[in-house]
Amino acid sequence: FGFTGARERFAGGAALGMAAVAVALAANAWRLEPYKPAAAVAAQIRERIAPGTPISTCGFDEPSLYFYLGPERGPITTLHGAGDLRTWAEGSGAAVLVATVRYYDEAGGAALPATVLLRQPGYNYSNGKALEIVVLVRAGAAR
C-alpha cells in the first residue's frame, strides 16, 4: 500500500474491509429475496387482480413493489396512516391496498369492510426491522 503511519494503515485496512463486505453482499443478494415481501405481494396482485384496478399503498411505499408490479399496474396512490386506510376500505368500487399490518390493525383490522387477499411477512432492509404486509381488496377486485 505504501502507507507509513498507523492512521494510513488503518484507513487502508478499513477500505479493504468495506470492499470485501460489499463484494460479499453483492454475491449473496439473491439469498435475501425470500425475505423481501414486495415480490410475493406483486405476484399475487398480478395473478389475482385485473389490470386497470386501482392500487394504493399505506405504510409500504417501496420502489421494489412498483418494479415487480410493472408499469401496466400504475399509477399507484399513496395513503397516509390508519385514517386514510379506513376511508379507503369504506369506499366503493374495485380497488387494492397494500398496507402494513400496523396501519391495518390501527384502522380496525378484521372489522374493516374489505377482504384480506394476502398477509406476507418480510424484512425491511432500509430500517432493519421485520414487517408484515396485508393486501386488501374491495368488492369486485379479486378474480
OpenMM code with the backbone's topology and positions (N, CA, C; nanometers):
from openmm import Vec3, app, unit

residues = "PHE GLY PHE THR GLY ALA ARG GLU ARG PHE ALA GLY GLY ALA ALA LEU GLY MET ALA ALA VAL ALA VAL ALA LEU ALA ALA ASN ALA TRP ARG LEU GLU PRO TYR LYS PRO ALA ALA ALA VAL ALA ALA GLN ILE ARG GLU ARG ILE ALA PRO GLY THR PRO ILE SER THR CYS GLY PHE ASP GLU PRO SER LEU TYR PHE TYR LEU GLY PRO GLU ARG GLY PRO ILE THR THR LEU HIS GLY ALA GLY ASP LEU ARG THR TRP ALA GLU GLY SER GLY ALA ALA VAL LEU VAL ALA THR VAL ARG TYR TYR ASP GLU ALA GLY GLY ALA ALA LEU PRO ALA THR VAL LEU LEU ARG GLN PRO GLY TYR ASN TYR SER ASN GLY LYS ALA LEU GLU ILE VAL VAL LEU VAL ARG ALA GLY ALA ALA ARG".split()
positions = [
    Vec3(0.0813, -0.1189, 0.0000),
    Vec3(0.0000, 0.0000, 0.0000),
    Vec3(0.0859, 0.1256, 0.0000),
    Vec3(0.2033, 0.1196, 0.0580),
    Vec3(0.2894, 0.2362, 0.0635),
    Vec3(0.2555, 0.3302, 0.1778),
    Vec3(0.1738, 0.2859, 0.2734),
    Vec3(0.1399, 0.3705, 0.3872),
    Vec3(0.2507, 0.3592, 0.4920),
    Vec3(0.2811, 0.4683, 0.5559),
    Vec3(0.3875, 0.4653, 0.6553),
    Vec3(0.3367, 0.4783, 0.7975),
    Vec3(0.2337, 0.5558, 0.8196),
    Vec3(0.1831, 0.5780, 0.9547),
    Vec3(0.0722, 0.4819, 0.9914),
    Vec3(0.0452, 0.4728, 1.1219),
    Vec3(-0.0606, 0.3848, 1.1720),
    Vec3(-0.1974, 0.4269, 1.1192),
    Vec3(-0.2210, 0.5559, 1.1108),
    Vec3(-0.3500, 0.6057, 1.0608),
    Vec3(-0.3711, 0.5643, 0.9156),
    Vec3(-0.2682, 0.5750, 0.8347),
    Vec3(-0.2792, 0.5369, 0.6936),
    Vec3(-0.3005, 0.3869, 0.6783),
    Vec3(-0.2322, 0.3064, 0.7611),
    Vec3(-0.2517, 0.1608, 0.7560),
    Vec3(-0.3950, 0.1244, 0.7970),
    Vec3(-0.4441, 0.1913, 0.9009),
    Vec3(-0.5815, 0.1664, 0.9442),
    Vec3(-0.6798, 0.2040, 0.8338),
    Vec3(-0.6603, 0.3197, 0.7719),
    Vec3(-0.7504, 0.3642, 0.6645),
    Vec3(-0.7476, 0.2658, 0.5475),
    Vec3(-0.6302, 0.2180, 0.5129),
    Vec3(-0.6186, 0.1203, 0.4042),
    Vec3(-0.6883, -0.0100, 0.4386),
    Vec3(-0.6700, -0.0572, 0.5625),
    Vec3(-0.7350, -0.1801, 0.6070),
    Vec3(-0.8867, -0.1654, 0.6124),
    Vec3(-0.9337, -0.0501, 0.6596),
    Vec3(-1.0777, -0.0256, 0.6658),
    Vec3(-1.1380, -0.0230, 0.5254),
    Vec3(-1.0711, 0.0408, 0.4327),
    Vec3(-1.1211, 0.0461, 0.2944),
    Vec3(-1.1251, -0.0936, 0.2341),
    Vec3(-1.0234, -0.1716, 0.2588),
    Vec3(-1.0200, -0.3085, 0.2072),
    Vec3(-1.1312, -0.3926, 0.2702),
    Vec3(-1.1539, -0.3754, 0.4008),
    Vec3(-1.2607, -0.4480, 0.4689),
    Vec3(-1.3979, -0.4108, 0.4155),
    Vec3(-1.4223, -0.2817, 0.3931),
    Vec3(-1.5522, -0.2384, 0.3394),
    Vec3(-1.5723, -0.2920, 0.1987),
    Vec3(-1.4670, -0.2959, 0.1203),
    Vec3(-1.4794, -0.3512, -0.0153),
    Vec3(-1.5134, -0.4999, -0.0092),
    Vec3(-1.4528, -0.5721, 0.0851),
    Vec3(-1.4817, -0.7152, 0.0990),
    Vec3(-1.6275, -0.7379, 0.1404),
    Vec3(-1.6786, -0.6557, 0.2307),
    Vec3(-1.8190, -0.6676, 0.2731),
    Vec3(-1.9119, -0.6390, 0.1555),
    Vec3(-1.8811, -0.5363, 0.0772),
    Vec3(-1.9648, -0.5027, -0.0385),
    Vec3(-1.9673, -0.6170, -0.1390),
    Vec3(-1.8540, -0.6788, -0.1644),
    Vec3(-1.8481, -0.7919, -0.2569),
    Vec3(-1.9283, -0.9095, -0.2016),
    Vec3(-1.9140, -0.9361, -0.0724),
    Vec3(-1.9877, -1.0467, -0.0107),
    Vec3(-2.1386, -1.0234, -0.0183),
    Vec3(-2.1828, -0.9018, 0.0082),
    Vec3(-2.3256, -0.8711, -0.0011),
    Vec3(-2.3771, -0.8857, -0.1435),
    Vec3(-2.3013, -0.8347, -0.2385),
    Vec3(-2.3433, -0.8439, -0.3785),
    Vec3(-2.3504, -0.9896, -0.4236),
    Vec3(-2.2559, -1.0699, -0.3804),
    Vec3(-2.2527, -1.2106, -0.4215),
    Vec3(-2.3661, -1.2912, -0.3584),
    Vec3(-2.4196, -1.2444, -0.2467),
    Vec3(-2.5239, -1.3188, -0.1767),
    Vec3(-2.6596, -1.2506, -0.1781),
    Vec3(-2.6760, -1.1478, -0.2587),
    Vec3(-2.8014, -1.0723, -0.2616),
    Vec3(-2.9211, -1.1616, -0.2957),
    Vec3(-2.9025, -1.2608, -0.3813),
    Vec3(-3.0121, -1.3488, -0.4196),
    Vec3(-3.0685, -1.4250, -0.2996),
    Vec3(-2.9876, -1.4458, -0.1964),
    Vec3(-3.0347, -1.5179, -0.0781),
    Vec3(-3.1343, -1.4365, 0.0039),
    Vec3(-3.1358, -1.3056, -0.0158),
    Vec3(-3.2236, -1.2181, 0.0609),
    Vec3(-3.3638, -1.2076, 0.0006),
    Vec3(-3.3815, -1.2472, -0.1239),
    Vec3(-3.5102, -1.2328, -0.1928),
    Vec3(-3.6292, -1.2922, -0.1180),
    Vec3(-3.6168, -1.4101, -0.0564),
    Vec3(-3.7339, -1.4658, 0.0129),
    Vec3(-3.7844, -1.3788, 0.1283),
    Vec3(-3.7004, -1.2910, 0.1796),
    Vec3(-3.7393, -1.2076, 0.2932),
    Vec3(-3.7954, -1.0727, 0.2506),
    Vec3(-3.7905, -1.0434, 0.1224),
    Vec3(-3.8452, -0.9181, 0.0705),
    Vec3(-3.9921, -0.9421, 0.0340),
    Vec3(-4.0835, -0.8721, 0.0968),
    Vec3(-4.2253, -0.9002, 0.0706),
    Vec3(-4.2751, -0.8492, -0.0647),
    Vec3(-4.2081, -0.7538, -0.1252),
    Vec3(-4.2600, -0.6905, -0.2471),
    Vec3(-4.2811, -0.7892, -0.3616),
    Vec3(-4.1895, -0.8814, -0.3817),
    Vec3(-4.2022, -0.9755, -0.4930),
    Vec3(-4.3250, -1.0650, -0.4774),
    Vec3(-4.3450, -1.1195, -0.3570),
    Vec3(-4.4603, -1.2081, -0.3333),
    Vec3(-4.5920, -1.1313, -0.3418),
    Vec3(-4.5939, -1.0107, -0.2881),
    Vec3(-4.7147, -0.9274, -0.2928),
    Vec3(-4.7500, -0.8947, -0.4375),
    Vec3(-4.6523, -0.8516, -0.5137),
    Vec3(-4.6770, -0.8164, -0.6537),
    Vec3(-4.7228, -0.9376, -0.7344),
    Vec3(-4.6648, -1.0541, -0.7082),
    Vec3(-4.7044, -1.1756, -0.7805),
    Vec3(-4.8513, -1.2076, -0.7562),
    Vec3(-4.8967, -1.1959, -0.6317),
    Vec3(-5.0377, -1.2223, -0.6006),
    Vec3(-5.1294, -1.1204, -0.6679),
    Vec3(-5.0875, -0.9947, -0.6688),
    Vec3(-5.1700, -0.8917, -0.7335),
    Vec3(-5.1781, -0.9172, -0.8835),
    Vec3(-5.0651, -0.9466, -0.9473),
    Vec3(-5.0659, -0.9734, -1.0923),
    Vec3(-5.1516, -1.0950, -1.1254),
    Vec3(-5.1474, -1.1967, -1.0394),
    Vec3(-5.2211, -1.3205, -1.0653),
    Vec3(-5.3712, -1.3065, -1.0381),
    Vec3(-5.4089, -1.2303, -0.9352),
    Vec3(-5.5479, -1.2326, -0.8888),
    Vec3(-5.6263, -1.1042, -0.9101),
    Vec3(-5.5606, -0.9989, -0.9573),
    Vec3(-5.6283, -0.8703, -0.9743),
    Vec3(-5.6204, -0.8284, -1.1207),
    Vec3(-5.7322, -0.7892, -1.1762),
    Vec3(-5.7369, -0.7487, -1.3175),
    Vec3(-5.6569, -0.6203, -1.3400),
    Vec3(-5.5843, -0.6141, -1.4519),
    Vec3(-5.5157, -0.4893, -1.4853),
    Vec3(-5.6162, -0.3741, -1.4924),
    Vec3(-5.5731, -0.2578, -1.4525),
    Vec3(-5.6610, -0.1422, -1.4521),
    Vec3(-5.7296, -0.1184, -1.3189),
    Vec3(-5.7224, -0.2162, -1.2289),
    Vec3(-5.7795, -0.1985, -1.0953),
    Vec3(-5.6906, -0.1021, -1.0175),
    Vec3(-5.7477, 0.0018, -0.9577),
    Vec3(-5.6657, 0.0976, -0.8821),
    Vec3(-5.5928, 0.0305, -0.7660),
    Vec3(-5.4666, 0.0673, -0.7480),
    Vec3(-5.3829, 0.0147, -0.6403),
    Vec3(-5.3348, 0.1318, -0.5558),
    Vec3(-5.3390, 0.1122, -0.4244),
    Vec3(-5.2871, 0.2114, -0.3301),
    Vec3(-5.1934, 0.1419, -0.2326),
    Vec3(-5.1090, 0.2213, -0.1680),
    Vec3(-5.0233, 0.1705, -0.0611),
    Vec3(-5.0460, 0.2548, 0.0634),
    Vec3(-5.0198, 0.1948, 0.1790),
    Vec3(-5.0301, 0.2665, 0.3056),
    Vec3(-4.9236, 0.2113, 0.3999),
    Vec3(-4.8164, 0.2849, 0.4169),
    Vec3(-4.7070, 0.2415, 0.5029),
    Vec3(-4.6060, 0.1526, 0.4340),
    Vec3(-4.6292, 0.1171, 0.3101),
    Vec3(-4.5357, 0.0326, 0.2349),
    Vec3(-4.5162, 0.0942, 0.0967),
    Vec3(-4.4453, 0.2022, 0.0936),
    Vec3(-4.4209, 0.2759, -0.0311),
    Vec3(-4.2816, 0.2397, -0.0828),
    Vec3(-4.2666, 0.1152, -0.1253),
    Vec3(-4.1371, 0.0617, -0.1658),
    Vec3(-4.1217, 0.0623, -0.3173),
    Vec3(-4.0141, 0.1190, -0.3687),
    Vec3(-3.9893, 0.1166, -0.5132),
    Vec3(-3.9867, -0.0254, -0.5711),
    Vec3(-3.9416, -0.1223, -0.4902),
    Vec3(-3.9380, -0.2601, -0.5405),
    Vec3(-4.0783, -0.3125, -0.5711),
    Vec3(-4.1785, -0.2681, -0.4977),
    Vec3(-4.3159, -0.3094, -0.5275),
    Vec3(-4.3573, -0.2579, -0.6642),
    Vec3(-4.3267, -0.1322, -0.6924),
    Vec3(-4.3603, -0.0741, -0.8230),
    Vec3(-4.2877, -0.1488, -0.9344),
    Vec3(-4.1617, -0.1838, -0.9096),
    Vec3(-4.0836, -0.2579, -1.0090),
    Vec3(-4.1479, -0.3933, -1.0377),
    Vec3(-4.1792, -0.4680, -0.9324),
    Vec3(-4.2361, -0.6015, -0.9515),
    Vec3(-4.3769, -0.5983, -1.0110),
    Vec3(-4.4537, -0.4936, -0.9824),
    Vec3(-4.5876, -0.4822, -1.0413),
    Vec3(-4.5796, -0.4491, -1.1898),
    Vec3(-4.4817, -0.3712, -1.2281),
    Vec3(-4.4657, -0.3323, -1.3680),
    Vec3(-4.5452, -0.2070, -1.4014),
    Vec3(-4.5104, -0.1424, -1.5103),
    Vec3(-4.5726, -0.0136, -1.5454),
    Vec3(-4.7207, -0.0236, -1.5798),
    Vec3(-4.7672, -0.1401, -1.6211),
    Vec3(-4.9086, -0.1540, -1.6577),
    Vec3(-5.0001, -0.1491, -1.5351),
    Vec3(-4.9466, -0.1549, -1.4153),
    Vec3(-5.0271, -0.1519, -1.2938),
    Vec3(-5.0320, -0.0135, -1.2281),
    Vec3(-4.9704, 0.0847, -1.2880),
    Vec3(-4.9677, 0.2185, -1.2269),
    Vec3(-5.0786, 0.3053, -1.2800),
    Vec3(-5.0926, 0.4264, -1.2313),
    Vec3(-5.0173, 0.4808, -1.1177),
    Vec3(-5.0700, 0.4251, -0.9855),
    Vec3(-4.9836, 0.4261, -0.8866),
    Vec3(-5.0182, 0.3761, -0.7534),
    Vec3(-5.0320, 0.4960, -0.6601),
    Vec3(-5.1421, 0.5008, -0.5877),
    Vec3(-5.1714, 0.6102, -0.4950),
    Vec3(-5.1154, 0.5779, -0.3571),
    Vec3(-5.0598, 0.6769, -0.2905),
    Vec3(-5.0069, 0.6588, -0.1553),
    Vec3(-5.1030, 0.7185, -0.0536),
    Vec3(-5.1433, 0.6370, 0.0446),
    Vec3(-5.2269, 0.6824, 0.1552),
    Vec3(-5.1378, 0.7039, 0.2777),
    Vec3(-5.1853, 0.7852, 0.3703),
    Vec3(-5.1032, 0.8203, 0.4864),
    Vec3(-5.1770, 0.7898, 0.6162),
    Vec3(-5.1451, 0.6767, 0.6776),
    Vec3(-5.1961, 0.6451, 0.8093),
    Vec3(-5.3268, 0.5670, 0.8126),
    Vec3(-5.3621, 0.5287, 0.9344),
    Vec3(-5.4795, 0.4448, 0.9568),
    Vec3(-5.6094, 0.5127, 0.9158),
    Vec3(-5.6181, 0.6439, 0.9323),
    Vec3(-5.7400, 0.7153, 0.8927),
    Vec3(-5.7643, 0.7049, 0.7437),
    Vec3(-5.6601, 0.7246, 0.6640),
    Vec3(-5.6732, 0.7096, 0.5190),
    Vec3(-5.7083, 0.5665, 0.4816),
    Vec3(-5.6486, 0.4697, 0.5523),
    Vec3(-5.6782, 0.3291, 0.5235),
    Vec3(-5.8260, 0.2997, 0.5505),
    Vec3(-5.8783, 0.3475, 0.6614),
    Vec3(-6.0192, 0.3259, 0.6944),
    Vec3(-6.1095, 0.3893, 0.5888),
    Vec3(-6.0765, 0.5119, 0.5481),
    Vec3(-6.1556, 0.5801, 0.4442),
    Vec3(-6.1524, 0.5003, 0.3147),
    Vec3(-6.0343, 0.4480, 0.2776),
    Vec3(-6.0213, 0.3671, 0.1557),
    Vec3(-6.1115, 0.2435, 0.1674),
    Vec3(-6.1059, 0.1730, 0.2808),
    Vec3(-6.1833, 0.0499, 0.2989),
    Vec3(-6.3335, 0.0758, 0.2895),
    Vec3(-6.3760, 0.1925, 0.3333),
    Vec3(-6.5176, 0.2265, 0.3299),
    Vec3(-6.5618, 0.2801, 0.1940),
    Vec3(-6.4684, 0.2979, 0.1022),
    Vec3(-6.5002, 0.3481, -0.0312),
    Vec3(-6.5707, 0.2435, -0.1149),
    Vec3(-6.6051, 0.2820, -0.2364),
    Vec3(-6.6756, 0.1896, -0.3257),
    Vec3(-6.5910, 0.1620, -0.4488),
    Vec3(-6.6253, 0.0555, -0.5167),
    Vec3(-6.5565, 0.0188, -0.6395),
    Vec3(-6.4385, -0.0734, -0.6136),
    Vec3(-6.4068, -0.1524, -0.7144),
    Vec3(-6.2954, -0.2465, -0.7047),
    Vec3(-6.1652, -0.1701, -0.6865),
    Vec3(-6.0838, -0.2127, -0.5908),
    Vec3(-5.9557, -0.1491, -0.5636),
    Vec3(-5.8725, -0.2411, -0.4755),
    Vec3(-5.7421, -0.2166, -0.4747),
    Vec3(-5.6464, -0.2958, -0.3973),
    Vec3(-5.5651, -0.2005, -0.3109),
    Vec3(-5.5331, -0.2452, -0.1900),
    Vec3(-5.4494, -0.1678, -0.0997),
    Vec3(-5.3416, -0.2575, -0.0414),
    Vec3(-5.2173, -0.2139, -0.0524),
    Vec3(-5.1032, -0.2826, 0.0080),
    Vec3(-5.0627, -0.1984, 0.1289),
    Vec3(-5.0756, -0.2569, 0.2481),
    Vec3(-5.0516, -0.1801, 0.3708),
    Vec3(-4.9717, -0.2613, 0.4715),
    Vec3(-4.9136, -0.1916, 0.5666),
    Vec3(-4.8507, -0.2610, 0.6780),
    Vec3(-4.9608, -0.3088, 0.7725),
    Vec3(-4.9353, -0.4193, 0.8389),
    Vec3(-5.0318, -0.4726, 0.9346),
    Vec3(-5.0538, -0.3718, 1.0475),
    Vec3(-4.9522, -0.2960, 1.0792),
    Vec3(-4.9664, -0.1939, 1.1836),
    Vec3(-5.0802, -0.0968, 1.1501),
    Vec3(-5.0804, -0.0401, 1.0291),
    Vec3(-5.1874, 0.0525, 0.9908),
    Vec3(-5.3215, -0.0193, 0.9760),
    Vec3(-5.3177, -0.1407, 0.9258),
    Vec3(-5.4402, -0.2206, 0.9131),
    Vec3(-5.5053, -0.2397, 1.0508),
    Vec3(-5.4255, -0.2804, 1.1489),
    Vec3(-5.4786, -0.3009, 1.2835),
    Vec3(-5.5290, -0.1703, 1.3444),
    Vec3(-5.4529, -0.0624, 1.3273),
    Vec3(-5.4934, 0.0671, 1.3820),
    Vec3(-5.6247, 0.1162, 1.3202),
    Vec3(-5.6487, 0.0792, 1.1939),
    Vec3(-5.7694, 0.1242, 1.1236),
    Vec3(-5.8924, 0.0414, 1.1593),
    Vec3(-5.8735, -0.0706, 1.2259),
    Vec3(-5.9888, -0.1534, 1.2626),
    Vec3(-5.9718, -0.2989, 1.2288),
    Vec3(-5.8682, -0.3333, 1.1536),
    Vec3(-5.8384, -0.4728, 1.1238),
    Vec3(-5.9524, -0.5472, 1.0577),
    Vec3(-5.9846, -0.6625, 1.1137),
    Vec3(-6.0858, -0.7508, 1.0551),
    Vec3(-6.2246, -0.6875, 1.0503),
    Vec3(-6.2484, -0.5821, 1.1266),
    Vec3(-6.3787, -0.5151, 1.1249),
    Vec3(-6.3968, -0.4254, 1.0020),
    Vec3(-6.2895, -0.4021, 0.9263),
    Vec3(-6.2982, -0.3161, 0.8073),
    Vec3(-6.3800, -0.3846, 0.6976),
    Vec3(-6.4523, -0.3069, 0.6174),
    Vec3(-6.5300, -0.3645, 0.5073),
    Vec3(-6.4441, -0.3902, 0.3832),
    Vec3(-6.3377, -0.4672, 0.3999),
    Vec3(-6.2500, -0.5056, 0.2890),
    Vec3(-6.2025, -0.6476, 0.3166),
    Vec3(-6.1654, -0.7187, 0.2125),
    Vec3(-6.1229, -0.8581, 0.2250),
    Vec3(-5.9711, -0.8667, 0.2210),
    Vec3(-5.9147, -0.9489, 0.3083),
    Vec3(-5.7700, -0.9717, 0.3080),
    Vec3(-5.7386, -1.0736, 0.1987),
    Vec3(-5.6619, -1.0319, 0.1021),
    Vec3(-5.6189, -1.1199, -0.0067),
    Vec3(-5.4933, -1.1962, 0.0336),
    Vec3(-5.4061, -1.1309, 0.1101),
    Vec3(-5.2763, -1.1901, 0.1437),
    Vec3(-5.2188, -1.1208, 0.2656),
    Vec3(-5.1549, -1.1992, 0.3520),
    Vec3(-5.0693, -1.1462, 0.4587),
    Vec3(-4.9311, -1.2003, 0.4303),
    Vec3(-4.8333, -1.1112, 0.4213),
    Vec3(-4.6986, -1.1512, 0.3814),
    Vec3(-4.5955, -1.0971, 0.4797),
    Vec3(-4.5299, -1.1859, 0.5557),
    Vec3(-4.4219, -1.1391, 0.6431),
    Vec3(-4.2980, -1.1080, 0.5611),
    Vec3(-4.2114, -1.0270, 0.6153),
    Vec3(-4.0881, -0.9939, 0.5463),
    Vec3(-3.9960, -0.9129, 0.6332),
    Vec3(-3.8995, -0.8518, 0.5692),
    Vec3(-3.7967, -0.7758, 0.6394),
    Vec3(-3.7705, -0.6482, 0.5623),
    Vec3(-3.7687, -0.5353, 0.6317),
    Vec3(-3.7412, -0.4068, 0.5698),
    Vec3(-3.5926, -0.3775, 0.5874),
    Vec3(-3.5168, -0.3895, 0.4794),
    Vec3(-3.3730, -0.3715, 0.4871),
    Vec3(-3.3332, -0.2262, 0.5072),
    Vec3(-3.4180, -0.1324, 0.4688),
    Vec3(-3.3820, 0.0080, 0.4835),
    Vec3(-3.3812, 0.0521, 0.6298),
    Vec3(-3.4641, -0.0114, 0.7160),
    Vec3(-3.4618, 0.0270, 0.8574),
    Vec3(-3.4246, -0.0893, 0.9497),
    Vec3(-3.3985, -0.2060, 0.8927),
    Vec3(-3.3526, -0.3190, 0.9724),
    Vec3(-3.4575, -0.3824, 1.0611),
    Vec3(-3.5853, -0.3749, 1.0214),
    Vec3(-3.6919, -0.4284, 1.1060),
    Vec3(-3.7796, -0.5267, 1.0292),
    Vec3(-3.8303, -0.6240, 1.1030),
    Vec3(-3.9280, -0.7168, 1.0451),
    Vec3(-4.0589, -0.6415, 1.0238),
    Vec3(-4.1338, -0.6837, 0.9230),
    Vec3(-4.2636, -0.6228, 0.8982),
    Vec3(-4.3565, -0.7265, 0.8384),
    Vec3(-4.4842, -0.6955, 0.8416),
    Vec3(-4.5840, -0.7811, 0.7785),
    Vec3(-4.6735, -0.6925, 0.6931),
    Vec3(-4.6978, -0.7383, 0.5728),
    Vec3(-4.7785, -0.6650, 0.4755),
    Vec3(-4.9128, -0.7350, 0.4612),
    Vec3(-5.0171, -0.6569, 0.4457),
    Vec3(-5.1503, -0.7108, 0.4185),
    Vec3(-5.1977, -0.6491, 0.2868),
    Vec3(-5.2537, -0.7328, 0.2022),
    Vec3(-5.3126, -0.6846, 0.0767),
    Vec3(-5.4633, -0.6946, 0.0923),
    Vec3(-5.5293, -0.5795, 0.0829),
    Vec3(-5.6745, -0.5721, 0.0971),
    Vec3(-5.7391, -0.5474, -0.0385),
    Vec3(-5.8577, -0.6019, -0.0565),
    Vec3(-5.9331, -0.5767, -0.1782),
    Vec3(-6.0739, -0.5318, -0.1412),
    Vec3(-6.1245, -0.4401, -0.2223),
    Vec3(-6.2649, -0.4017, -0.2081),
    Vec3(-6.3447, -0.4850, -0.3070),
    Vec3(-6.4749, -0.4878, -0.2907),
    Vec3(-6.5651, -0.5697, -0.3680),
    Vec3(-6.5336, -0.5678, -0.5174),
    Vec3(-6.5273, -0.6862, -0.5741),
    Vec3(-6.5108, -0.6998, -0.7172),
    Vec3(-6.3673, -0.6911, -0.7678),
    Vec3(-6.2702, -0.6740, -0.6796),
    Vec3(-6.1326, -0.6574, -0.7269),
    Vec3(-6.0641, -0.7897, -0.7566),
    Vec3(-6.0893, -0.8932, -0.6768),
    Vec3(-6.0193, -1.0207, -0.6947),
    Vec3(-6.0886, -1.1078, -0.7974),
    Vec3(-6.0086, -1.1834, -0.8716),
    Vec3(-6.0606, -1.2790, -0.9700),
    Vec3(-6.0916, -1.4100, -0.9034),
] * unit.nanometer
topology = app.Topology()
chain = topology.addChain("A")
for resn in residues:
    res = topology.addResidue(resn, chain)
    for name in ("N", "CA", "C"):
        topology.addAtom(name, app.Element.getBySymbol(name[0]), res)
